[in-house]
Amino acid sequence: MILMKLFLALCVALISCGVAAANESATSVESDEIQPRSLGSTWEYSSYYFEGDTMVSGGTAQERVVGVQELDGVKIYRVELVTDWRTLFERLSGASLDADAYSYFWEYNSAEGSHHFSENEQGATPPGSLEHFSLTLPYPVEVGFKYHADESEYEVIAVDRKIEVAAGQFEVVVYQFETQYSDAPEDSDRQRLFMGPGVGLVRWEMDVKDENGKWVLDCRDDLFSYEIK
């Protein structure tokens, strides 16, 4: 019983520290970039998964800009994405993250919007030309705009959606895209990116198909802290 009380007290302390850190590190940026990037900037997310209508805490995720270089006269930024699904017990025991928890990609902004390039799975291979990037987040944009990028079909479903997360209240542009896998159609998914101009990704959601072929919400990441250098 004593150990259980100590454990619960530790959980409360960790949550309180997380909320305090979120409030302290949230940054207001005067920018119209749909995905601002600069060296050392970070975005922290709380991760959840859904069991029916119940949202269950599942870990954390972090985006951090870890590199910058010039390519064809344009600054491009290397972003590290870390997805941490360890349980609280695993974290307290010092269990390390698996290698597949880490992934990397490159981005740059232009007057057209945000361009994306995923690194080769065989190694940290940077893009050799701006032509290797895809315009994944055109901006500014209008509701109903449809386009193809990175083998997925995108549609802008909102441009002034208001949402509230731990990091604050934001007005976001919502991009939705479907990825169909011909060799494994049951693994097809539908994702949404809730992007705050001058802030970046505020919320991410993914739908999967149930046994009846209907889209259902499967998981979500919500921004709880960010710092743009």
Backbone torsions as a table, in degrees:
resi	resn	phi	psi	omega
1	MET	NA	-42.6	179.2
2	ILE	-63.0	-42.3	179.7
3	LEU	-63.9	-38.2	179.0
4	MET	-64.6	-41.0	178.3
5	LYS	-64.4	-39.8	178.3
6	LEU	-64.9	-40.0	179.1
7	PHE	-62.9	-44.9	179.1
8	LEU	-64.0	-38.9	178.2
9	ALA	-63.6	-38.2	178.8
10	LEU	-66.4	-39.6	177.9
11	CYS	-59.9	-46.1	179.7
12	VAL	-61.4	-42.1	-179.6
13	ALA	-63.3	-42.4	179.9
14	LEU	-64.4	-42.0	178.4
15	ILE	-64.0	-43.1	-179.8
16	SER	-61.8	-42.2	179.2
17	CYS	-64.2	-39.1	179.4
18	GLY	-63.3	-42.7	178.4
19	VAL	-64.8	-42.0	179.0
20	ALA	-63.0	-42.9	179.1
21	ALA	-63.4	-38.3	179.3
22	ALA	-62.2	-44.7	-178.2
23	ASN	-66.2	-35.3	-176.5
24	GLU	-76.4	-34.2	-171.5
25	SER	-97.2	-6.5	177.7
26	ALA	-62.0	133.2	-172.2
27	THR	-124.8	134.2	175.2
28	SER	-94.1	126.6	-175.2
29	VAL	-124.2	128.1	177.7
30	GLU	-87.2	89.9	-177.6
31	SER	-153.1	150.8	176.7
32	ASP	-108.7	11.5	176.6
33	GLU	-69.8	133.9	-178.6
34	ILE	-70.8	-26.1	175.2
35	GLN	-141.7	83.9	-179.9
36	PRO	-66.0	140.9	177.2
37	ARG	-135.6	140.1	173.5
38	SER	-158.5	151.0	-173.9
39	LEU	-59.5	129.8	178.0
40	GLY	89.6	-7.9	179.8
41	SER	-71.5	147.3	-177.6
42	THR	-136.0	151.2	174.7
43	TRP	-133.6	124.8	-177.4
44	GLU	-111.3	138.4	-175.4
45	TYR	-130.3	145.6	167.8
46	SER	-93.1	132.6	-176.7
47	SER	-105.5	142.1	-179.1
48	TYR	-137.8	155.6	168.7
49	TYR	-130.2	162.2	-172.4
50	PHE	-115.9	133.4	171.4
51	GLU	-114.9	93.8	-170.2
52	GLY	67.5	-125.1	178.2
53	ASP	-92.0	2.2	-177.0
54	THR	-93.1	126.0	177.8
55	MET	-94.4	124.1	-174.9
56	VAL	-115.8	132.5	178.0
57	SER	-65.2	132.1	-174.9
58	GLY	-126.7	0.3	-179.7
59	GLY	138.2	-152.0	-177.9
60	THR	-140.5	165.7	173.4
61	ALA	-142.3	152.0	179.7
62	GLN	-140.8	134.2	168.2
63	GLU	-107.3	133.1	178.9
64	ARG	-141.7	132.6	177.8
65	VAL	-81.6	112.8	-172.0
66	VAL	-108.5	-5.2	-179.8
67	GLY	-160.8	156.6	177.0
68	VAL	-147.4	140.7	174.8
69	GLN	-150.7	167.7	-179.6
70	GLU	-103.1	132.2	-179.8
71	LEU	-134.9	122.0	-178.7
72	ASP	52.4	36.2	177.7
73	GLY	81.0	8.3	-178.1
74	VAL	-122.5	138.8	175.9
75	LYS	-77.2	126.4	175.9
76	ILE	-117.5	148.8	-171.5
77	TYR	-121.6	133.2	176.2
78	ARG	-92.6	127.1	-175.8
79	VAL	-115.4	131.8	175.3
80	GLU	-100.3	126.7	175.8
81	LEU	-110.5	121.9	179.0
82	VAL	-116.7	120.3	176.3
83	THR	-107.3	119.5	-174.1
84	ASP	-115.4	102.4	-179.1
85	TRP	-104.1	17.2	177.8
86	ARG	-65.6	145.8	174.4
87	THR	-74.2	166.5	178.3
88	LEU	-60.0	-39.5	178.5
89	PHE	-62.5	-40.4	179.7
90	GLU	-66.7	-37.8	178.4
91	ARG	-66.4	-45.5	-178.9
92	LEU	-64.8	-30.3	-179.6
93	SER	-83.8	-4.1	176.8
94	GLY	83.8	18.0	178.9
95	ALA	-62.2	132.6	-176.5
96	SER	-82.6	160.1	177.9
97	LEU	-76.8	147.4	174.2
98	ASP	-72.1	158.0	-179.7
99	ALA	-61.7	-32.1	-178.3
100	ASP	-76.0	0.3	174.5
101	ALA	-74.8	-15.7	-176.5
102	TYR	-107.8	134.0	172.1
103	SER	-143.2	159.3	-173.4
104	TYR	-137.1	145.9	175.7
105	PHE	-151.6	167.8	-179.7
106	TRP	-118.7	148.5	177.7
107	GLU	-144.8	155.7	168.2
108	TYR	-151.0	156.2	179.3
109	ASN	-107.0	146.5	173.5
110	SER	-139.7	-177.3	178.0
111	ALA	-65.0	-16.1	-179.9
112	GLU	-87.1	-23.3	-177.7
113	GLY	139.8	-152.1	-176.1
114	SER	-102.7	131.7	-178.2
115	HIS	-109.5	144.4	-170.5
116	HIS	-130.5	144.1	174.8
117	PHE	-143.2	121.6	178.5
118	SER	-90.5	136.4	179.5
119	GLU	-68.7	152.1	177.8
120	ASN	-63.7	135.1	-179.1
121	GLU	-63.1	-19.4	-178.5
122	GLN	-80.8	-8.4	-179.3
123	GLY	167.7	173.1	-178.3
124	ALA	-79.5	79.8	-177.1
125	THR	-101.0	109.9	-179.7
126	PRO	-73.3	158.9	178.4
127	PRO	-65.4	145.0	179.9
128	GLY	-93.2	-12.5	-178.2
129	SER	-159.8	155.7	175.9
130	LEU	-63.9	-20.8	179.1
131	GLU	-67.4	-16.2	179.9
132	HIS	-81.8	-9.3	179.1
133	PHE	-86.0	155.5	172.5
134	SER	-114.6	140.3	174.8
135	LEU	-78.3	92.8	-175.0
136	THR	-89.1	-26.3	-178.3
137	LEU	-129.7	79.1	177.1
138	PRO	-64.2	140.9	-178.5
139	TYR	-162.6	137.0	0.0
140	PRO	-69.7	161.7	-172.9
141	VAL	-152.6	164.0	-178.8
142	GLU	-115.1	155.8	176.7
143	VAL	-60.8	137.0	178.4
144	GLY	94.0	-8.9	-179.9
145	PHE	-66.8	129.3	-179.3
146	LYS	-119.3	145.5	-179.8
147	TYR	-161.5	168.1	-179.0
148	HIS	-114.4	132.6	177.7
149	ALA	-154.9	139.7	176.9
150	ASP	49.7	45.3	176.0
151	GLU	63.2	22.5	178.2
152	SER	-130.7	155.9	178.5
153	GLU	-101.5	118.2	-176.3
154	TYR	-102.6	153.3	171.1
155	GLU	-148.1	137.8	175.4
156	VAL	-86.6	116.4	-175.2
157	ILE	-104.9	-7.2	175.9
158	ALA	-164.2	150.1	177.8
159	VAL	-125.0	-8.6	-178.6
160	ASP	-141.6	35.6	178.4
161	ARG	-69.3	135.3	177.2
162	LYS	-103.7	125.6	177.7
163	ILE	-134.3	157.2	178.6
164	GLU	-125.0	128.7	176.1
165	VAL	-130.1	-179.6	-177.6
166	ALA	-60.0	-29.5	-178.6
167	ALA	-77.6	-11.7	178.4
168	GLY	138.9	-168.6	177.4
169	GLN	-101.3	137.2	-175.3
170	PHE	-139.6	149.6	169.7
171	GLU	-103.2	122.6	-167.9
172	VAL	-125.1	158.1	168.2
173	VAL	-97.9	132.8	-176.3
174	VAL	-110.9	118.1	176.0
175	TYR	-104.6	131.1	178.0
176	GLN	-121.9	137.4	178.6
177	PHE	-144.4	148.9	178.6
178	GLU	-112.5	140.9	175.1
179	THR	-121.8	117.4	-179.5
180	GLN	-104.5	132.9	-179.9
181	TYR	-110.6	109.9	-175.6
182	SER	-64.4	-31.5	-178.4
183	ASP	-84.5	-15.7	178.8
184	ALA	-149.0	72.5	-176.0
185	PRO	-59.3	-25.3	179.6
186	GLU	-69.0	-16.9	179.4
187	ASP	-94.7	3.6	178.7
188	SER	-61.5	150.1	-178.8
189	ASP	-141.1	166.0	175.9
190	ARG	-130.7	127.5	-175.7
191	GLN	-122.9	155.0	176.0
192	ARG	-129.4	136.3	176.6
193	LEU	-114.3	117.4	178.1
194	PHE	-97.8	102.0	-170.8
195	MET	-106.2	126.3	176.6
196	GLY	-98.8	116.3	178.1
197	PRO	-53.8	130.9	-178.0
198	GLY	81.9	-5.5	-178.8
199	VAL	-121.1	-48.3	-176.6
200	GLY	109.0	-150.2	-176.4
201	LEU	-71.3	119.3	179.2
202	VAL	-99.4	-36.3	178.1
203	ARG	-149.2	144.4	173.5
204	TRP	-128.1	137.2	177.6
205	GLU	-134.0	150.8	175.1
206	MET	-134.5	132.9	174.3
207	ASP	-104.1	148.6	170.6
208	VAL	-128.5	167.9	-179.5
209	LYS	-94.2	136.2	177.1
210	ASP	-82.4	-173.4	-176.6
211	GLU	-64.5	-16.4	178.3
212	ASN	-97.9	5.4	179.7
213	GLY	79.3	14.6	-179.8
214	LYS	-96.5	139.6	178.1
215	TRP	-69.5	132.2	175.9
216	VAL	-133.8	146.1	-179.9
217	LEU	-68.3	127.1	-175.1
218	ASP	-109.2	-42.3	-178.3
219	CYS	-155.8	163.9	-174.7
220	ARG	-153.0	144.2	169.6
221	ASP	-119.7	132.1	177.9
222	ASP	-119.4	135.4	179.3
223	LEU	-68.7	127.1	175.0
224	PHE	-118.9	-11.1	179.2
225	SER	-162.9	142.4	172.7
226	TYR	-153.9	154.4	177.9
227	GLU	-143.5	117.7	178.2
228	ILE	-105.6	115.9	-176.0
229	LYS	-67.2	NA	NA
